[in-house]
């Protein structure tokens, strides 16, 4: 009898949990695209690439012989052709440590192709 009550209690808990789950808890797309147009933006996609790969030398005060800063949207946008040329240059790449991952380089090119959107 004790065993039957225990099983019945578990069944009630399971049914209660299953019925209380909301349809808004759909996890089929846990990371929805913040930009439904699919276009890359500086703030969402490119800024972190520049920060992680370029700011070490191209900071607010450029160091290690870097001739300019890349700390703002305008500075990156104004130099995008040169940036793309250098990040894809196998013999003289930027960053000097070697070519960054192809996906990151593709994102920068896609951002340009998408119209250099800020946000």
C-alpha angles and dihedrals in degrees: 000000000000090000092052092052090048092052092045090052092052091048091052091050093049093048092046091051093046093050094046095055110112123228087231089069090079107146096183088107106027093169108043116197108263089208111049090191089066092227119139120237134199094239097046102034118008105038093068092049091053092044093051097043110025113024093077087078103009095055129134086288106033116229139186092039096305106154098208145019124254098191100116138055091243094051092051094043092049092052100037096118092052092044092052090047093052099042088054097043107106094190096048107016132177120253091044090223088074143283114323118234115297092238091058092048089048091052092054091049091047090051089055091046090049091057105269093276115192100206 
